[in-house]
Amino acid sequence: MRKLFDNLKSKLRMTQFTAVSICPGNIKEKVHLKMNNSTELFDASLIHSPFCLDPLIVGVKSERDLIKNVKDFELIYSIGKKPDENNGEAIGSNIAARMLVNFVEFVDIKDETGLLLLSVKKSKIFQLNMIERNELTLALYLHYLKKRNRRSINFLNNMCAVYSYPRKVILTVIKTESHFNIFPMDFVLHLSEEKFLLLGLNENNRSIVEIIENGKMIIADAAPSEKKSVYGLADQHRKDVKDVKNLPFDFLTSDLLNFPVPDFALGYKEIELVKHLTMGGHHLLVCKILNEKELKPAEPFLYHVHSIHLLHLQKNNLVYTVV
């Protein structure tokens, strides 16, 4: 275990996230929303996502009446089942992190359903033991300090909490007569019942103007085996692709919009922007799903998890395949 710990600490000098392969339905973690005026826990596992980093904002699907007059909330991240609050933060509890959040805004999506935007105040993380997690968090802090990108311990704890639930990696494709771009994201929430897709896109993204003006995009699910190709597109957030022939993979054509789709995609959704709003350093894009198509059923998807959380899982014999 010490060797595994040292390997991870070395890895944390480069990145705080790890890419893993997970089949649909096999996510081990749960996220529950708790209101300050109630002891009831609401399962938010499949209906929540981070949408902004600065400030850190998490969105949760909710009915407007459910959160009426409530300002303070808590998000509880657990492993395997509903949080064991009777056991609290004791050793052996299945709670991975607790996050205190405040109401920011309610964004209407469809009928009385909307997105509850919550600003993160602080998080407490419980993975590993206190010495191990503090040592790893300090390693991250010093890593960012060395790169002159200072991150507070509170921010690093918040990110560990947020990524204690796996975040699916998708590719976004935007195409107009004069612009084409493709880039990876993991701030995404699929509301299957409402047929909406919500994205948190950095304000510095090269394509944000085209997305807002044109409104149509492709969201493609990435195969873990193509992690290298996906990560190779990370720089496209700040520049556009001049020619698709320069990319190291081929494209299919989508059914409705006739947009290019990477040939390794597991499936795709054709979407149209309905509304957007600015949240600090990110834009929230609320999109309607026009069409969706599955290309490779029953294949695992590419996800990100926090490296500290991954080590905690491995220590408890709960394994995701690292890619």
Phi and psi in degrees as a GROMACS rama.xvg file:
@    title "Ramachandran Plot"
@    xaxis  label "Phi"
@    yaxis  label "Psi"
@TYPE xy
-63.1257  -38.9194  ARG-2
-62.2851  -42.922  LYS-3
-62.1404  -41.4065  LEU-4
-62.2742  -46.1881  PHE-5
-64.9219  -37.3859  ASP-6
-63.3429  -41.4028  ASN-7
-67.3974  -40.8585  LEU-8
-61.0302  -38.6898  LYS-9
-64.1973  -40.2259  SER-10
-66.7059  -35.0197  LYS-11
-64.5484  -17.2946  LEU-12
-68.7822  -16.2376  ARG-13
-108.735  -39.5758  MET-14
-154.083  147.247  THR-15
-96.884  -1.11258  GLN-16
-118.947  152.597  PHE-17
-126.173  137.786  THR-18
-84.3106  131.443  ALA-19
-133.245  161.523  VAL-20
-108.271  124.197  SER-21
-135.742  130.53  ILE-22
-76.6571  147.204  CYS-23
-53.948  133.843  PRO-24
87.94  -3.26455  GLY-25
-106.809  16.4495  ASN-26
-69.9268  130.88  ILE-27
-85.3828  -18.7675  LYS-28
-96.2888  160.39  GLU-29
-129.89  151.019  LYS-30
-128.458  127.749  VAL-31
-121.176  142.25  HIS-32
-99.6287  131.083  LEU-33
-124.599  131.892  LYS-34
-95.2196  149.941  MET-35
-69.2723  -14.3  ASN-36
-103.299  15.5525  ASN-37
-152.337  152.83  SER-38
-95.9455  -4.14357  THR-39
-74.3358  142.795  GLU-40
-109.612  132.953  LEU-41
-109.208  126.606  PHE-42
-70.1819  113.163  ASP-43
-111.273  12.5872  ALA-44
-52.8428  -48.8897  SER-45
-96.1551  2.67608  LEU-46
-129.01  32.0699  ILE-47
-141.544  159.541  HIS-48
-168.315  151.026  SER-49
-71.5665  148.535  PRO-50
-130.319  -13.1826  PHE-51
-150.366  143.342  CYS-52
-94.1984  -37.4891  LEU-53
-134.633  94.762  ASP-54
-75.677  161.796  PRO-55
-74.4368  116.794  LEU-56
-126.846  132.123  ILE-57
-114.233  138.481  VAL-58
-109.465  140.655  GLY-59
-131.35  129.469  VAL-60
-63.1222  134.989  LYS-61
-156.604  161.026  SER-62
-87.3484  140.58  GLU-63
-57.586  -43.3562  ARG-64
-66.1285  -25.7439  ASP-65
-66.1809  -32.49  LEU-66
-110.619  18.2988  ILE-67
-60.3749  128.411  LYS-68
65.9173  13.3376  ASN-69
-100.943  130.922  VAL-70
-115.468  -28.6833  LYS-71
-114.338  134.996  ASP-72
-136.285  170.218  PHE-73
-138.046  138.036  GLU-74
-107.151  126.499  LEU-75
-114.464  120.277  ILE-76
-99.4992  124.979  TYR-77
-134.115  169.971  SER-78
-117.955  123.621  ILE-79
88.9236  -28.7799  GLY-80
-165.842  -172.245  LYS-81
-60.3333  143.301  LYS-82
-55.5445  136.753  PRO-83
-86.875  79.1136  ASP-84
-71.7747  -23.071  GLU-85
-64.4861  -34.0131  ASN-86
-85.5839  -14.1314  ASN-87
57.2635  -127.195  GLY-88
-102.481  15.5424  GLU-89
-70.4191  159.568  ALA-90
-59.7081  131.494  ILE-91
101.395  -13.5245  GLY-92
-66.9653  150.3  SER-93
-90.4791  7.86426  ASN-94
-79.0016  124.792  ILE-95
-92.9998  -34.853  ALA-96
-162.348  153.857  ALA-97
-128.622  135.728  ARG-98
-128.228  122.207  MET-99
-88.0002  127.803  LEU-100
-134.837  152.614  VAL-101
-117.976  148.324  ASN-102
-62.5304  133.812  PHE-103
-112.883  -54.1073  VAL-104
-165.91  154.31  GLU-105
-113.318  120.222  PHE-106
-103.397  117.941  VAL-107
-66.8872  134.457  ASP-108
-113.275  -59.8815  ILE-109
-155.367  126.405  LYS-110
55.1703  -124.855  ASP-111
-94.4977  3.65045  GLU-112
-89.2728  139.334  THR-113
-155.036  -170.033  GLY-114
-111.396  119.988  LEU-115
-85.4968  112.461  LEU-116
-91.9443  128.169  LEU-117
-126.828  128.638  LEU-118
-90.5511  131.263  SER-119
-82.6015  124.117  VAL-120
-86.9089  -57.8218  LYS-121
-160.277  161.783  LYS-122
-132.428  149.328  SER-123
-116.819  127.739  LYS-124
-110.789  147.01  ILE-125
-127.567  11.1469  PHE-126
-68.0907  150.696  GLN-127
58.0943  -156.504  LEU-128
-104.566  170.667  ASN-129
-60.4959  -40.0543  MET-130
-66.2008  -45.2988  ILE-131
-64.0261  -48.4478  GLU-132
-68.5132  -33.9268  ARG-133
-68.6628  -37.3027  ASN-134
-65.7058  -41.9751  GLU-135
-69.2648  -39.8932  LEU-136
-64.9604  -39.6437  THR-137
-63.7419  -38.955  LEU-138
-60.5143  -40.9008  ALA-139
-64.9583  -44.2813  LEU-140
-57.8395  -46.4794  TYR-141
-68.1804  -34.2216  LEU-142
-60.647  -48.7193  HIS-143
-69.4498  -35.2553  TYR-144
-62.6825  -40.4132  LEU-145
-62.8463  -32.0346  LYS-146
-89.122  9.37035  LYS-147
58.7667  33.2737  ARG-148
-125.632  72.8863  ASN-149
-65.3727  128.357  ARG-150
-121.484  129.627  ARG-151
-70.2139  157.56  SER-152
-59.8556  -37.7527  ILE-153
-61.5797  -42.7343  ASN-154
-62.8445  -43.6076  PHE-155
-64.7046  -38.4304  LEU-156
-65.4636  -39.171  ASN-157
-61.7291  -41.9971  ASN-158
-68.2362  -36.7745  MET-159
-62.4359  -41.2469  CYS-160
-64.8756  -48.8307  ALA-161
-58.4324  -41.8502  VAL-162
-93.4717  16.6296  TYR-163
-76.7999  -8.65351  SER-164
-114.089  128.999  TYR-165
-58.4206  136.138  PRO-166
-109.45  117.457  ARG-167
-68.1762  135.991  LYS-168
-95.8996  126.812  VAL-169
-124.996  164.656  ILE-170
-110.737  132.292  LEU-171
-104.649  129.779  THR-172
-118.151  126.336  VAL-173
-123.685  133.847  ILE-174
-143.967  126.556  LYS-175
-130.308  -175.232  THR-176
-63.4945  -29.5504  GLU-177
-117.025  3.75429  SER-178
-147.839  136.871  HIS-179
-141.031  135.226  PHE-180
-153.413  155.431  ASN-181
-148.017  129.658  ILE-182
-153.972  154.195  PHE-183
-85.1332  153.489  PRO-184
-146.756  157.387  MET-185
-136.663  12.4137  ASP-186
-97.3403  84.4516  PHE-187
-146.843  141.723  VAL-188
-136.057  122.4  LEU-189
-99.6003  115.002  HIS-190
-98.3499  92.0942  LEU-191
-66.8002  -38.5924  SER-192
-65.7057  -41.2139  GLU-193
-84.8791  -11.9877  GLU-194
59.4516  49.1938  LYS-195
-126.689  153.41  PHE-196
-129.87  130.898  LEU-197
-116.425  135.203  LEU-198
-127.432  145.205  LEU-199
-111.231  108.448  GLY-200
-114.281  130.537  LEU-201
-56.7958  137.694  ASN-202
-63.6288  -20.6605  GLU-203
-90.1992  3.2263  ASN-204
-61.2326  134.698  ASN-205
-59.2241  -28.5343  ARG-206
-101.082  5.36086  SER-207
-59.989  -39.1372  ILE-208
-64.8004  -45.2468  VAL-209
-64.3487  -37.5707  GLU-210
-64.5502  -45.1205  ILE-211
-66.9365  -39.5583  ILE-212
-75.9905  -41.5258  GLU-213
-86.9522  -42.8937  ASN-214
83.3096  -10.9246  GLY-215
-109.991  138.114  LYS-216
-147.667  167.044  MET-217
-115.638  135.241  ILE-218
-114.813  117.19  ILE-219
-111.452  138.203  ALA-220
-82.3706  132.541  ASP-221
-93.663  138.533  ALA-222
-83.4099  136.031  ALA-223
-55.9736  -34.4096  PRO-224
-65.0745  -16.0703  SER-225
-105.096  26.1638  GLU-226
-55.6315  -41.5222  LYS-227
-60.1535  -43.6507  LYS-228
-65.8422  -41.2828  SER-229
-64.1646  -49.2303  VAL-230
-65.6254  -28.3467  TYR-231
-66.0483  -14.9505  GLY-232
-96.1984  2.5933  LEU-233
-60.4311  -34.474  ALA-234
-68.1549  -14.4552  ASP-235
-71.1382  -8.06855  GLN-236
-61.427  -27.2213  HIS-237
-114.17  5.0497  ARG-238
-153.107  163.504  LYS-239
-106.657  160.054  ASP-240
-82.4984  124.973  VAL-241
-77.8843  -34.5247  LYS-242
-151.718  126.62  ASP-243
-63.4626  -21.2238  VAL-244
-67.8988  -17.0199  LYS-245
-79.7059  -10.1285  ASN-246
-87.8835  147.813  LEU-247
-84.5912  28.8467  PRO-248
-152.993  165.438  PHE-249
-97.207  174.432  ASP-250
-128.333  148.033  PHE-251
-97.8791  175.373  LEU-252
-115.546  130.371  THR-253
-69.3199  154.989  SER-254
-69.5288  -40.3597  ASP-255
-98.6801  -50.3934  LEU-256
-91.4695  -10.3449  LEU-257
58.9075  36.9455  ASN-258
-89.5907  154.642  PHE-259
-72.6094  139.069  PRO-260
-126.593  127.311  VAL-261
-53.7429  137.637  PRO-262
-68.4077  -13.8818  ASP-263
-93.4083  1.27469  PHE-264
-61.9287  141.134  ALA-265
-79.1818  -21.3032  LEU-266
176.71  174.586  GLY-267
-152.339  160.284  TYR-268
-126.345  132.719  LYS-269
-97.0764  122.3  GLU-270
-129.017  160.346  ILE-271
-133.648  132.401  GLU-272
-67.6509  129.181  LEU-273
-102.441  -43.7956  VAL-274
-155.645  160.517  LYS-275
-146.534  153.54  HIS-276
-146.393  154.964  LEU-277
-92.5133  133.359  THR-278
-127.987  84.4661  MET-279
63.8878  -117.967  GLY-280
-88.1961  4.1916  GLY-281
-132.071  158.463  HIS-282
-104.947  134.582  HIS-283
-89.511  120.693  LEU-284
-108.031  115.517  LEU-285
-99.1799  115.746  VAL-286
-125.296  142.331  CYS-287
-92.0385  136.864  LYS-288
-82.7791  119.384  ILE-289
-88.3228  -35.2345  LEU-290
-162.429  145.783  ASN-291
-139.652  147.218  GLU-292
-142.953  131.292  LYS-293
-92.2334  129.078  GLU-294
-105.865  -37.8151  LEU-295
-133.971  86.6482  LYS-296
-65.8716  152.552  PRO-297
66.1286  16.6747  ALA-298
-92.9187  148.456  GLU-299
-70.7634  156.751  PRO-300
-106.036  163.754  PHE-301
-90.1704  128.145  LEU-302
-130.855  160.904  TYR-303
-111.885  136.401  HIS-304
-131.074  157.508  VAL-305
-70.396  140.328  HIS-306
-65.5866  -33.4615  SER-307
-64.8323  -42.0907  ILE-308
-65.0753  -39.8654  HIS-309
-61.7889  -41.6402  LEU-310
-63.983  -38.1065  LEU-311
-61.8015  -42.2731  HIS-312
-61.8742  -45.8855  LEU-313
-63.2289  -36.9699  GLN-314
-64.5387  -26.5226  LYS-315
-104.22  20.1039  ASN-316
60.2709  33.4635  ASN-317
-114.629  111.723  LEU-318
-117.997  130.118  VAL-319
-103.172  148.613  TYR-320
-76.6094  119.467  THR-321
-80.9771  134.903  VAL-322
